[in-house]
């Protein structure tokens, strides 16, 4: 093959590779380089799909009692057994994925958005504003996260939306500190100075030049935060401050009847705990893999 033909072939290959969007390239690299991250992504996808199509893959009502079938072991009719009220455990676990995804996505979406705003604004303007904001952040971080959430839930009362509010308040401080650090490292770059020289306003510089360059750490903290939010919701439900019964929360299933009937009906604690563990494992592995892929300093690591 001639040198010209090789050159044309290389150009065509480069043109094809350039057509691949960055987010597709990220997932291709995830599959090729991070097998644990791929497994985590599959687990996350299964949880999301189960939450979306829960009515299509279950035949029982998650909250309807059936005392005749109470405490039945796994069988063909009830794959994961029944609880002390005769409710199908498989159905309750699948619907529990809805609660976990609703709470975690709501909390992480709102909390990360606030953290990005606080972190970027604090780092960009600096000075007195940065000092005041960071002292508030220090005060929030000095308090144990679980104690803060329990206090908020004691004031607001149980409920999914109240759980989201408690999680948002708990996660804004730490995440804003991460975003602030990323913003501080790029705000003195040449392209930011060039934007100032041509008369770009503060809002344009923040949204056009700074926000896109801090999206990598934002994606990472959001992905890892989803697992933490699921665990926090389960912890609050386990302690009786989260989603009130008879809603099929994974943490609620582990507490109360799950502990009371652990020896008589171990499936009441094993299967919700397994679902909770797999979901958190999936989000943590996916977030860790995305960190390695999106952080240029970690590229090439195993």
C-alpha positions in Angstrom: 0.0 0.0 0.0 1.4 3.4 -1.0 2.3 6.1 1.5 -0.6 8.3 0.1 -3.1 5.5 0.7 -1.9 5.0 4.3 -2.2 8.8 4.9 -5.8 8.8 3.5 -6.7 5.8 5.6 -5.3 7.5 8.8 -7.3 10.6 8.0 -10.5 8.7 7.5 -9.9 6.9 10.8 -9.3 10.2 12.6 -12.4 11.7 11.0 -14.4 8.7 12.2 -13.0 9.0 15.7 -13.7 12.7 15.8 -17.4 12.1 15.0 -17.8 10.1 18.2 -19.4 12.4 20.9 -17.4 12.8 24.1 -20.0 11.1 26.2 -20.0 8.0 24.0 -16.3 8.0 24.0 -16.4 8.1 27.8 -18.7 5.0 27.9 -16.5 3.2 25.4 -13.4 3.8 27.5 -15.4 2.7 30.6 -16.2 -0.7 29.0 -12.6 -1.2 27.6 -10.6 0.0 30.6 -12.7 -0.3 33.8 -14.4 -3.8 34.1 -15.6 -3.0 37.7 -16.9 0.3 36.6 -18.8 -1.5 33.8 -20.3 -3.9 36.3 -21.3 -1.0 38.4 -22.9 0.7 35.4 -24.9 -2.4 34.6 -26.1 -2.6 38.2 -27.1 1.1 38.2 -28.9 0.6 34.8 -30.8 -2.4 36.3 -31.9 -0.4 39.3 -33.1 2.5 37.1 -35.0 0.2 34.7 -36.6 -1.6 37.6 -37.7 1.8 39.1 -39.2 3.0 35.8 -41.0 -0.2 34.8 -42.0 -1.5 38.2 -45.7 -2.0 37.4 -44.7 -4.0 34.3 -42.5 -6.5 36.1 -44.6 -7.1 39.2 -48.1 -8.5 39.6 -48.8 -7.7 43.3 -49.6 -4.5 45.1 -46.6 -3.4 47.3 -48.8 -2.2 50.2 -51.8 -4.4 50.1 -52.0 -6.9 53.0 -52.7 -10.6 52.6 -52.7 -12.2 56.1 -53.3 -15.6 54.6 -49.9 -15.6 52.9 -47.9 -14.0 55.7 -44.3 -15.2 56.3 -44.2 -17.5 53.4 -40.8 -18.5 52.1 -39.6 -18.0 48.5 -41.8 -20.0 46.0 -43.0 -19.9 42.5 -45.8 -17.5 43.4 -43.6 -15.3 45.6 -40.1 -15.4 44.3 -38.6 -13.7 47.4 -41.2 -14.8 49.9 -43.7 -12.6 51.8 -43.4 -10.4 54.9 -45.4 -10.4 58.1 -48.4 -8.7 56.4 -48.4 -11.2 53.5 -47.0 -8.6 51.0 -44.8 -9.9 48.2 -41.1 -9.1 49.0 -40.1 -9.0 45.3 -42.7 -6.4 44.5 -41.8 -4.3 47.5 -38.1 -4.4 46.6 -38.8 -3.4 43.0 -41.0 -0.5 44.2 -38.4 0.3 46.8 -36.0 1.1 43.9 -38.4 3.8 42.9 -38.2 5.4 46.3 -34.4 5.1 46.4 -34.0 6.6 42.9 -36.5 9.4 43.5 -34.8 10.5 46.8 -31.2 10.0 45.6 -31.7 11.7 42.2 -33.7 14.6 43.7 -31.2 15.1 46.5 -28.1 14.8 44.4 -29.6 16.9 41.5 -30.6 19.8 43.8 -27.6 19.5 46.2 -25.0 19.3 43.4 -26.6 22.3 41.6 -26.4 24.4 44.8 -22.9 23.2 45.4 -21.8 24.2 41.9 -23.3 27.7 42.3 -21.8 28.2 45.7 -18.4 26.8 44.8 -18.0 28.7 41.5 -19.3 32.0 42.8 -17.1 31.8 45.9 -13.9 31.0 44.0 -14.5 33.4 41.1 -15.2 36.5 43.1 -13.0 35.6 46.1 -12.1 38.2 48.7 -14.6 38.9 51.5 -17.4 36.9 49.8 -15.2 33.8 49.6 -14.2 34.2 53.3 -17.8 34.5 54.5 -19.0 31.6 52.4 -16.2 29.3 53.4 -16.8 30.0 57.1 -20.4 28.8 56.7 -19.1 25.8 54.9 -16.6 25.1 57.7 -19.4 25.4 60.3 -21.6 22.9 58.4 -18.7 20.4 57.8 -17.9 20.6 61.5 -21.2 18.9 62.3 -21.7 15.2 61.8 -23.8 14.6 58.7 -26.1 12.1 60.3 -26.8 14.3 63.3 -27.7 17.2 60.9 -30.1 15.0 59.0 -31.7 13.6 62.1 -32.2 17.1 63.5 -33.8 18.3 60.2 -36.0 15.3 60.0 -37.1 15.7 63.7 -38.1 19.3 62.8 -39.8 18.6 59.4 -41.2 15.1 60.1 -41.0 12.0 57.9 -41.6 12.0 54.2 -39.7 11.6 50.9 -39.5 15.4 50.2 -38.3 16.1 53.7 -35.6 13.4 53.3 -34.5 15.2 50.1 -34.3 18.5 51.9 -32.2 17.0 54.7 -29.8 15.3 52.2 -29.4 18.5 50.2 -28.4 20.5 53.3 -26.0 17.8 54.3 -24.2 17.5 50.9 -24.0 21.1 49.8 -21.1 22.0 52.0 -18.6 19.3 51.1 -19.4 19.3 47.4 -19.1 23.1 47.2 -15.6 22.8 48.6 -14.7 20.4 45.8 -16.1 22.7 43.1 -14.4 25.7 44.6 -11.0 23.9 44.5 -11.6 23.0 40.8 -12.6 26.6 40.0 -9.6 28.1 41.8 -7.3 26.0 39.6 -8.7 27.3 36.4 -9.8 30.9 37.1 -6.4 32.3 36.4 -5.9 30.5 33.1 -5.1 32.4 29.9 -8.5 31.9 28.3 -10.3 33.4 31.3 -8.0 36.4 31.2 -8.6 36.7 27.4 -12.3 36.7 28.0 -12.0 39.5 30.5 -9.9 41.5 28.1 -12.5 41.4 25.3 -15.1 42.7 27.7 -17.0 39.4 28.7 -19.1 39.8 31.8 -19.0 37.8 34.9 -22.0 35.7 34.0 -20.6 34.8 30.6 -17.2 33.9 31.9 -18.7 31.7 34.6 -21.2 29.9 32.3 -19.1 29.8 29.1 -15.5 29.2 30.3 -15.6 28.0 33.9 -18.6 25.8 34.3 -17.7 23.4 31.4 -14.2 23.0 32.9 -15.5 21.9 36.3 -18.0 19.4 34.9 -15.7 16.5 35.3 -15.5 16.7 39.1 -19.2 17.6 39.2 -20.1 14.4 37.3 -17.9 12.4 39.7 -19.3 13.8 42.9 -22.8 13.4 41.6 -22.4 9.8 40.7 -20.7 8.8 43.9 -23.2 11.0 45.8 -26.1 8.9 44.5 -24.8 5.8 46.4 -24.3 7.9 49.5 -27.8 9.4 49.2 -29.4 5.9 48.9 -27.5 4.8 52.0 -28.5 8.0 53.9 -32.2 7.5 53.0 -32.0 3.8 54.1 -30.4 4.9 57.3 -33.1 7.5 58.1 -35.8 5.0 57.2 -34.1 2.4 59.4 -34.1 4.8 62.3 -37.8 5.7 61.7 -37.1 9.2 60.4 -37.3 8.6 56.6 -40.0 7.4 54.3 -43.0 6.4 56.6 -44.6 2.9 56.3 -46.2 1.3 54.4 -44.1 2.7 51.6 -41.6 0.0 50.4 -38.4 1.6 51.5 -35.3 -0.7 51.6 -34.2 0.8 54.9 -37.7 0.5 56.3 -37.9 -3.1 55.3 -34.6 -3.8 57.2 -35.9 -2.2 60.4 -38.8 -3.2 62.5 -40.3 -6.4 61.1 -37.1 -7.2 59.3 -35.2 -7.4 62.6 -38.1 -8.9 64.5 -38.6 -11.8 62.1 -35.0 -12.2 61.1 -34.7 -15.8 62.5 -38.2 -16.9 61.6 -38.2 -15.3 58.1 -34.6 -14.4 57.2 -35.6 -13.4 53.6 -37.3 -10.3 55.0 -33.8 -8.9 55.9 -31.6 -10.7 53.4 -33.2 -9.5 50.1 -33.7 -5.8 50.9 -30.1 -5.7 52.3 -28.8 -7.4 49.2 -30.7 -4.9 46.9 -29.4 -2.0 49.0 -25.8 -3.3 48.9 -25.8 -4.0 45.1 -27.2 -0.5 44.4 -24.6 1.3 46.5 -21.8 -0.9 45.1 -22.9 -0.1 41.6 -22.9 3.6 42.1 -19.6 3.6 43.9 -17.9 1.5 41.3 -19.3 3.6 38.5 -18.3 6.9 40.2 -14.8 5.6 40.9 -14.4 4.5 37.3 -15.7 7.8 35.9 -13.2 9.6 38.2 -10.3 7.7 36.7 -11.5 8.4 33.1 -12.4 12.0 33.5 -9.4 13.1 35.6 -6.4 13.7 33.3 -4.0 13.0 36.2 -5.4 9.5 36.6 -5.7 8.4 32.9 -3.8 5.2 32.3 -4.3 4.0 35.8 -5.8 0.5 36.4 
